């Protein structure tokens, strides 16, 4: 259980988690497992959307609700998850979140109707909310300034493996044993990863408990929108995940249809390109820590824009290359923006993380569902045009953030923040 400590203790002791230490390795093992579990449980339905359409007799946009309802509820619930962790502690909230979510996914494999599946996926959004925003807050509180970029990147690497693994396991197993077995297997993996997280994560050392106070909580939320940078970073989160999820939601429909006619198992294997995210998130996060986030962020959106254009090609290898580029740019951009939010937020890290992830998952919910309308009207060309528009707006905002003045006087207690870690 997290124990509050005094501010004086925080300043006087050098107990920040730094790379190269046993605490850093334990933290990254735990958060890698958390990312693997969370995003495997969340996205395991994505390659199954064509199968849901066939099994339940629904169109692509309706099938996409299996993910959109989860991310929509997740986005709203995360606005309150940070405040809850302020009172209950970071680690307890995250442990309950992971274990409850794994159980819900196991139950969803036993459903008999479409609406039952949607209900459990809705509850999953509620239970998952206790992990992503709180994990960002934990890292911002416990990591040393020169390690937070790498730490955040490694956490997102676990998210990439989880997102890939959930899609890969469910997609491949669905080909041979049916979609229920695919979902159940992901649930078992998520449960095991949740137990690893519980055992490995060090208790908070810089956590200071705050009583639940609605007025103060809303005051901290309002203060964030007076910052010249945070609202734009929230918008970038919306655009990043909105574009990325839309591509992957409808990729399966395109590749299962002529002229490719790939099998469900092969489409599931294509999700292994997520592995590039395990590299790009850590690499671009570390690069941004050295060169400055303002100088690196725009390259992530530019790469996503090029990748989206490549998916319009007829040759399958060019389509896959485009997916790789979109994936690389997305994970790199998310690593940069999420760590930037934590650095700019000051004392309101939990609320800033919650607001960023609210925007992030609303992008998945709104854009992911809207992409189905473009697919129905214009096929993949419509999806690519829609995604290209989202990414182009993100690129323009990145150029605006390039001119954003760094915060003055932001330091980690007892240790000045290095120039490379300036927000």
C-alpha positions in Angstrom: 0.0 0.0 0.0 1.3 3.5 -0.8 2.2 5.5 2.2 2.2 9.3 2.2 5.5 10.9 3.0 6.3 14.4 3.9 7.5 17.0 1.4 10.6 17.5 3.4 11.5 13.9 3.1 11.0 14.1 -0.7 13.4 17.0 -1.0 16.1 15.8 1.3 16.5 12.2 0.1 17.9 11.1 -3.2 15.5 8.1 -3.7 14.3 8.7 -7.3 14.2 5.7 -9.6 17.1 6.0 -12.1 18.1 3.8 -15.0 20.7 1.2 -14.2 19.3 0.5 -10.7 17.4 -2.6 -9.4 14.4 -0.4 -8.7 14.4 0.8 -12.3 14.5 -2.8 -13.6 11.7 -3.9 -11.2 9.6 -0.9 -12.2 10.0 -1.5 -15.8 9.2 -5.2 -15.5 6.0 -4.3 -13.6 4.9 -1.6 -16.0 5.9 -3.6 -19.1 3.6 -6.4 -17.7 0.9 -3.7 -17.1 1.1 -2.4 -20.6 1.1 -5.9 -22.0 -2.0 -6.8 -20.0 -4.0 -3.6 -20.5 -3.6 -3.2 -24.2 -3.9 -6.9 -24.9 -7.2 -7.0 -23.1 -8.4 -3.7 -24.8 -7.5 -4.5 -28.4 -7.9 -8.2 -28.7 -11.3 -7.7 -30.4 -9.8 -5.6 -33.2 -8.8 -8.4 -35.6 -12.1 -10.2 -34.8 -14.4 -7.4 -36.1 -14.9 -9.1 -39.5 -15.7 -12.3 -37.6 -18.2 -10.4 -35.4 -19.8 -9.1 -38.6 -20.2 -12.6 -40.0 -21.3 -14.2 -36.7 -23.8 -11.6 -35.6 -24.8 -10.3 -39.0 -23.7 -6.7 -38.4 -21.9 -4.1 -40.5 -18.4 -2.8 -40.0 -19.3 0.3 -38.1 -21.5 -1.7 -35.7 -18.8 -4.3 -35.2 -16.3 -1.5 -34.4 -18.5 -0.7 -31.3 -16.8 -3.7 -29.6 -13.8 -1.4 -29.3 -15.3 2.0 -29.4 -17.6 1.5 -26.4 -14.7 0.3 -24.3 -12.4 3.3 -25.2 -15.3 5.8 -24.8 -16.1 4.6 -21.3 -12.4 4.3 -20.5 -11.8 7.9 -21.6 -14.6 9.3 -19.3 -13.7 7.1 -16.3 -10.0 8.1 -16.4 -11.0 11.6 -15.6 -11.8 10.3 -12.1 -9.3 7.5 -11.8 -6.4 10.0 -11.2 -8.4 11.6 -8.4 -9.2 8.2 -6.9 -5.6 7.3 -6.9 -4.8 10.6 -5.1 -6.8 9.2 -2.1 -6.2 5.5 -2.3 -2.7 5.3 -3.6 -1.2 4.6 -7.0 -0.4 0.9 -6.8 -3.6 -0.4 -5.2 -5.8 1.3 -7.8 -3.6 -0.2 -10.6 -3.6 -3.7 -9.2 -7.4 -3.9 -8.8 -7.8 -2.4 -12.3 -5.6 -5.1 -14.0 -7.1 -8.1 -12.2 -10.7 -7.0 -12.6 -10.1 -6.3 -16.3 -8.7 -9.8 -17.0 -11.7 -11.4 -15.3 -14.1 -9.4 -17.5 -12.3 -10.5 -20.7 -12.6 -14.1 -19.6 -16.3 -13.6 -19.0 -16.7 -12.0 -22.4 -15.5 -15.2 -24.1 -18.6 -17.0 -22.6 -21.3 -14.5 -24.0 -24.1 -15.8 -26.2 -25.3 -12.5 -27.7 -23.9 -9.3 -29.2 -25.5 -7.1 -26.6 -24.0 -9.2 -23.8 -20.6 -8.8 -25.4 -21.0 -5.0 -25.6 -22.1 -4.8 -22.0 -18.9 -6.6 -20.8 -16.8 -4.5 -23.1 -18.4 -1.4 -21.6 -17.6 -2.6 -18.0 -14.1 -3.4 -19.3 -13.6 0.3 -20.1 -14.6 1.2 -16.6 -12.2 -1.3 -15.0 -9.2 -0.5 -17.2 -9.4 3.2 -16.4 -7.4 2.6 -13.2 -4.2 1.8 -15.0 -3.1 4.1 -17.8 -3.5 7.5 -16.2 -2.2 6.3 -12.9 0.8 4.6 -14.5 1.8 7.9 -16.1 1.4 9.6 -12.8 3.4 7.0 -11.0 6.3 7.4 -13.4 6.2 11.2 -13.2 6.3 11.0 -9.4 8.9 8.3 -8.9 11.3 8.5 -11.9 14.3 10.8 -11.9 14.2 13.6 -14.6 17.0 12.0 -16.7 15.2 8.6 -16.7 11.5 9.4 -17.2 11.7 9.6 -21.0 13.3 6.1 -21.1 10.9 4.8 -18.4 7.9 6.1 -20.2 9.2 4.7 -23.5 9.7 1.2 -22.0 6.2 1.3 -20.5 4.8 2.1 -23.9 6.9 -0.7 -25.3 5.0 -3.0 -23.1 1.8 -1.5 -24.4 3.0 -2.1 -27.9 3.7 -5.8 -27.2 0.4 -6.1 -25.4 -1.5 -4.5 -28.3 0.3 -6.7 -30.8 0.0 -9.8 -28.7 -3.7 -9.4 -27.9 -4.5 -8.9 -31.6 -2.1 -11.7 -32.7 -3.3 -14.3 -30.2 -7.0 -13.7 -30.7 -6.7 -13.4 -34.5 -4.6 -16.6 -35.0 -6.5 -18.7 -32.5 -9.8 -17.5 -34.0 -8.8 -19.1 -37.3 -8.3 -22.5 -35.8 -10.5 -22.7 -32.7 -13.0 -19.8 -32.9 -13.1 -16.3 -31.6 -14.1 -17.3 -28.1 -11.0 -19.3 -27.5 -8.9 -16.4 -28.9 -10.4 -14.0 -26.4 -10.2 -16.4 -23.5 -6.4 -16.9 -24.2 -5.9 -13.2 -24.0 -7.7 -13.1 -20.7 -5.5 -15.8 -19.2 -2.3 -13.9 -20.3 -3.7 -10.7 -18.9 -4.4 -12.3 -15.5 -0.8 -13.7 -15.3 0.6 -10.3 -16.3 -1.5 -8.6 -13.6 0.0 -10.9 -10.9 3.5 -10.1 -12.1 2.7 -6.4 -11.8 1.4 -6.8 -8.3 4.6 -8.6 -7.1 7.2 -6.5 -9.0 6.1 -2.8 -8.7 7.9 -0.9 -5.9 5.7 1.0 -3.5 5.4 4.7 -4.1 8.0 6.8 -2.2 6.9 10.3 -3.3 3.1 9.8 -3.2 1.3 12.3 -1.0 -2.3 11.3 -0.2 -5.0 13.9 -0.9 -8.6 13.7 0.3 -11.3 13.5 -2.4 -12.5 17.0 -2.8 -14.6 17.6 -5.9 -14.2 21.4 -5.9 -10.4 21.2 -5.7 -10.3 18.5 -8.3 -12.3 20.5 -10.8 -10.1 23.5 -10.0 -7.0 21.6 -10.9 -8.7 20.5 -14.2 -9.6 24.1 -15.0 -6.1 25.3 -14.3 -4.6 23.0 -16.9 -6.5 24.8 -19.7 -4.8 28.0 -18.8 -1.5 26.5 -19.7 -0.4 27.5 -23.2 0.8 24.0 -24.1 -1.3 21.4 -22.3 -4.6 21.8 -24.3 -2.6 21.3 -27.6 -0.9 18.2 -26.2 -4.4 16.8 -25.3 -5.5 17.5 -28.9 -2.4 15.6 -30.1 -3.4 12.6 -28.1 -6.9 12.6 -29.6 -5.4 12.8 -33.2 -2.7 10.2 -32.6 -4.9 7.4 -31.3 -7.8 8.3 -33.5 -5.8 8.0 -36.7 -4.0 4.8 -35.5 -7.1 2.9 -34.3 -9.0 3.8 -37.5 -6.3 2.3 -39.7 -6.3 -1.0 -37.7 -10.1 -1.2 -37.3 -10.7 -1.5 -41.0 -7.4 -3.0 -42.2 -8.8 -6.5 -41.6 -11.8 -5.9 -43.8 -9.6 -4.7 -46.6 -7.1 -7.6 -46.4 -9.8 -10.3 -46.1 -11.5 -9.0 -49.3 -10.3 -9.1 -52.9 -7.7 -8.8 -54.3 -5.8 -10.0 -51.3 -8.2 -12.6 -49.8 -5.9 -13.2 -46.8 -7.0 -15.7 -44.1 -7.9 -14.5 -40.6 -4.7 -16.1 -39.3 -2.5 -14.2 -41.8 -4.3 -10.9 -41.0 -3.6 -11.6 -37.3 0.1 -12.1 -38.1 0.2 -8.8 -39.8 -0.4 -7.2 -36.4 3.1 -8.3 -35.5 4.3 -5.1 -37.0 3.4 -3.7 -33.6 6.9 -4.9 -32.7 8.3 -1.7 -34.2 6.4 0.2 -31.5 8.5 -1.4 -28.8 11.6 0.2 -30.5 10.1 3.5 -31.6 8.5 4.4 -28.3 11.7 4.0 -26.3 14.0 5.3 -29.1 12.0 8.4 -29.9 11.3 9.1 -26.2 15.0 9.0 -25.5 15.8 11.1 -28.5 13.3 13.7 -27.4 14.9 13.7 -24.0 18.2 14.6 -25.6 17.1 17.0 -28.4 13.9 18.4 -26.9 10.3 17.2 -27.4 9.5 20.3 -29.6 12.2 19.3 -32.1 11.2 15.7 -32.5 7.4 15.5 -32.2 6.6 16.7 -35.8 8.6 13.8 -37.3 6.2 11.3 -35.8 3.2 12.9 -37.5 5.1 13.3 -40.8 6.0 9.6 -40.8 2.3 8.7 -40.1 1.2 10.8 -43.0 3.7 9.1 -45.4 2.6 5.7 -44.1 -1.1 6.5 -44.6 -0.4 7.4 -48.2 1.5 4.1 -48.8 -1.5 2.1 -47.7 -3.3 3.3 -50.8 -0.9 1.3 -53.0 -2.1 -2.0 -54.7 1.0 -4.0 -53.8 0.6 -5.8 -50.5 4.3 -5.2 -49.5 3.7 -1.4 -49.9 0.5 -1.6 -47.8 2.4 -3.4 -45.0 5.3 -0.9 -45.3 2.7 1.9 -44.8 1.3 0.1 -41.7 4.8 -0.1 -40.3 5.4 3.6 -40.9 2.1 4.5 -39.2 2.8 2.3 -36.3 6.4 3.6 -35.8 5.2 7.2 -35.9 2.3 6.6 -33.6 4.2 4.9 -30.8 7.0 7.5 -31.0 4.6 10.4 -30.9 2.6 8.9 -28.0 5.9 8.4 -26.0 6.9 12.1 -26.6 3.5 13.6 -25.9 2.7 11.6 -22.8 6.0 12.3 -21.1 5.6 16.0 -22.1 2.3 16.2 -20.4 3.8 14.9 -17.2 6.6 17.4 -17.2 4.3 20.4 -17.8 1.7 19.5 -15.3 3.5 20.4 -12.1 1.5 19.4 -9.0 -1.5 18.3 -11.1 0.1 15.3 -12.8 -2.7 12.9 -12.0 -5.3 15.3 -13.5 -3.2 16.1 -16.5 -2.5 12.5 -17.2 -6.3 11.7 -16.9 -7.2 14.6 -19.3 -4.6 13.6 -21.8 -5.8 10.0 -21.8 -9.4 11.2 -21.9 -8.6 12.9 -25.1 -6.5 10.0 -26.3 -9.2 7.4 -25.9 -12.0 9.7 -27.1 -9.9 9.8 -30.3 -10.1 6.1 -30.5 -13.8 6.0 -29.8 -15.0 8.8 -32.0 -12.6 8.5 -34.9 -12.5 4.7 -34.8 -16.3 4.5 -35.1 -16.5 7.4 -37.7 -14.0 5.6 -39.9 -16.6 3.0 -40.6 -18.8 5.5 -42.3 -16.0 6.5 -44.6 -15.3 2.8 -45.3 -18.9 2.1 -46.1 -19.1 5.1 -48.5 -15.7 5.0 -50.2 -13.9 1.8 -49.1 -10.2 2.0 -48.0 -9.7 5.3 -50.0 -12.2 7.0 -47.7 -10.5 5.6 -44.6 -7.1 6.8 -45.8 -8.4 10.3 -46.6 -10.0 10.5 -43.2 -6.9 9.3 -41.4 -4.7 11.6 -43.5 -6.8 14.6 -42.4 -6.4 13.7 -38.8 -2.6 13.3 -39.1 -2.3 16.6 -41.1 -4.0 18.5 -38.3 -1.7 16.8 -35.8 1.3 17.9 -37.8 0.2 21.5 -37.9 -0.3 21.4 -34.1 3.2 19.9 -33.7 4.6 22.9 -35.6 2.7 25.2 -33.2 4.2 23.4 -30.2 7.6 23.8 -31.7 7.3 27.5 -31.0 6.1 26.9 -27.4 8.4 28.4 -24.8 9.8 25.9 -22.3 8.5 26.2 -18.7 10.8 28.1 -16.5 12.0 26.9 -13.1 10.8 23.3 -13.4 13.1 21.0 -11.4 13.0 17.6 -9.8 13.4 18.0 -6.0 17.1 17.9 -4.9 18.2 17.4 -8.6 18.1 20.1 -11.3 16.4 18.9 -14.4 18.8 18.5 -17.3 18.5 20.6 -20.4 17.5 17.6 -22.4 14.5 16.9 -20.1 13.1 20.4 -20.4 9.4 20.3 -21.5 
